[in-house]
Amino acid sequence: MITITGLGPGDFDRIPSQVRSVLVDPSVTVVARTRHHPAAQELEKLRAVVFCDDLYESFETFDEVYDAIVGRVIEAARRGPVVYVVPGSPLVGELAVRGIVDSAAEVEIIPAESFVDAVLAEMGYDPLDRGLQILNGHSLPDPLVLDKPTIVAQVDRPEILADVAAAIDAIVPDGTMITVLSGLGSKDSRVASMEPAAVDPALGGYRTSLFIDAEPGGLIGVVQTMRRLRDECPWDREQTHQTLVKNLVEEVYELIAAIGNLPSQGTDWVAYAAVEDELGDVLLQVLFHEAIGREAGALDINSVSELLRQKLVRRHPHVFADVEAGSAEEVKVNWDRIKSEERGTSPESALDGIPEGMPALHRSAKIQNRAAKIGFDWDTASQVIPKIREELDEVEAAVGDAAATEDEIGDLLFSVINLARHLGVDPELALRASTRSFEERLRLMEAEGPLDGLTIDELNERWERAKRKT
């Protein structure tokens, strides 16, 4: 016979008399998960207790520790009745309890007060008011959502508390206060409210929890902010899907420009800060369209997200099903096939589905990729280079005829894009980088003084000096 119960959140005299009588019964063996609890230490003064703290030092993972605790309790039960006792409640956060219940033939669980009860009592909060979520400080969800009052438990070490406080600080509005609760149910309990950035990591411990009741931040916060703007801001309220299209295009181009500033190797934090900002601006456009669609009753953020989730699962059978894909190219082939099946029709052309409105460089590369899939392509990059020389000769021959020159310039650009594609270079990003480099050098030339009136030799001298600086 195994009885499982809890010590509650604090001192021994806080435990109900029924549980205390079970714990001090000399005819049973008491196995306690840990000595790191005031009631456990008081119980040890009253009787012999088998603690399991040594197991935490003997194994590398919590799963191994919990399995060992289960084994110790089961082995003790073979010799007579056992009481397994845990801090707080046996029904909250006690994985070894589940293992004992699954392994033992006869188990009785006596409920006990949990740290959740103590926190709610201290904060005076009814969880049926606006809901409640309880999180484990060792494994915060990502993304972290704080859209309702939240208890974070198991912030049992300074580094865990520091990480949790930093994660909270990153997504709550400035000035948000959180409550740190330590040692509830004991004479030495401590409750203090402070901003997340001001939390002292030294407050982390076995009996420390956090309570957060903040305005939603992060993803949920920005969704709610956008919806409020649609209700209360005259400009936002007037916008439609159609009026916002140009904003979406502009924000995407600004994001592309920011991505173009990222180094090919290493991490440039300043460049990433710009990408982060531009990603937010693109997300704003997505949320703007979501808010308008939601008002029409046509969609909302959940339906959009779930549709995307289903599409990602469906188009990645090599991850979510049993399809084999050993290379990125095989993944792409599967993606295109599934995409075609979803549409329910077979394309009439290999070029179907490429939008007319795409940027010219990107569209040209995409059309060439489609042509390559049906075998209409050069075999190597070296074969493209003579074609570029040929097109350049034709441009030279067409000079003087505006229409012909335009055609030949287009052919030359098309061939250069073909070479870039064969070499694995994104022509859009490559051209942006070259343009940015030219712009930087020209500005350096201007910094030396006005350029008007300089001879070509003088301009070239400044250009060479600018090149040496970049």
C-alpha positions, 0 to 999 in steps of 0.5 A: 500500500502506497499513500501519496500526499503533500507537505503544502507550501510552508511550515509543518503546522500548516498541514491539515491534521489528517495528513500530519497523523499519516506522516507521523504514523510509526507503522509506515515508512515515509519517503520524501522527495526532498529535504529542501522544504521547511515542513520536511525538515520539521518532519525529520525532527519527529521521525525517520524520513527517507529523502531522495535528494541523493538521487538528484546528484546521481543522475544527469536528467530529471527523467532519470531522477524521477524513475529512480524515485519511483523505484525507491518508493516501490522497493520500500512498499515491498517491505510494508506500507509507505507514505511518499510525500512531496512539497506542495501538492502531489497533483501539481508538478510532481512527475514521479507521482505519475510514475508511482501511480502507473507502477503500483497496484494500490495507491491512495492520494491525499490532496494537499495545498499547492503553491498555486493555492498559496499564490492565489490567496496571497494575490487575492485573485480568482482564476475564474475571473480572467483565466490563469496559466501556470508555466514552468520556469525551466521550459517557458513556451516560445513564443511566450504569451502573457495574455492572462494572469500567469504564475511561473513556478520552478524558478529554483536557481538564480540563473533560471530566475534571471532568464525568466525575468529577461523573457518577461521583460522583452514582451511586457509594456514598460512600467509593468510590475511583476510579483516575486513570492518566496517561502509562502506559508512560512514565517520567512515568506517574502512578497515584493513587486518590481519591474522585471529588469529589477528582479534580483536573481538571488531571489530564485529558490525552491519555493519561489514563484512569479505572478504576472498580470500585465497588458498583453505584449508580444504577438498577442499584444500587437494583434490587440493593439492593431484591432484597437487602432481600427476602432479608435484611429480615424486614419486606420479606420479608413483603410481598406485592403486596396489602399494598403497594397502600396504600403505592403509593397514598400515595407517588403522592399525595405525589408529586402534592403535591410536583409541586403545589409546582413553579412554573409558570415558572422552576426552583425547585431546592428544590421539584425536590429534593422531587419527586426524593425522591418520584419515588424513593419511587414507584420503590421501590414499582415495584421492590418489586413487581418483586422479588416478581414476579421471585421468582414467576418471572413477571417481572423488571426487564428484561421489564417495561422491554422490555414498556414500551419496545415499548409506547412504540414501538408507540404513537408511530408518528409518531416510530418509523414513518411516521405523521403527527401534527401536534398533541398531539391527533392523538397522543392519538387515535393512542394511544387507537386503538392501545391499543384495537387492542392489547386486541383488542376494540372498547369497548362504551362511550366510557367503558370503561377508566376505573378506578373507583378513580381520584380523583373529580376526575381521574375526573370530568375524564376522563369529561368528556373522553371525552364531548367526543370523541363531541361531547357537550360545551359549545363554549366555557368561557363556556357553562359559567359559566351552568351553574355559576350554575344549579347553585349556585341548585339547591344553595341551594334544596336546603338543608335536605334532606340527600340533595338537597343532596349531589346538588346539591353533586355537580352543582356540583362536576361543572360546576366541573370542566367549566369547569376542563377547558375552561380547561386547568386541572387541577382536582386541582392547582388545588384542592391549590394553593388548599388549600395557600394556605388552610393557609399563611394559617391557620397565619400567623393562628395564629402571632399567637396562639390563635384560640379566642375571637376574634370573626369580625371579629377573625378576618377582620382576621388573615386579611387580614394573612395574605393580605398576607404570602402 
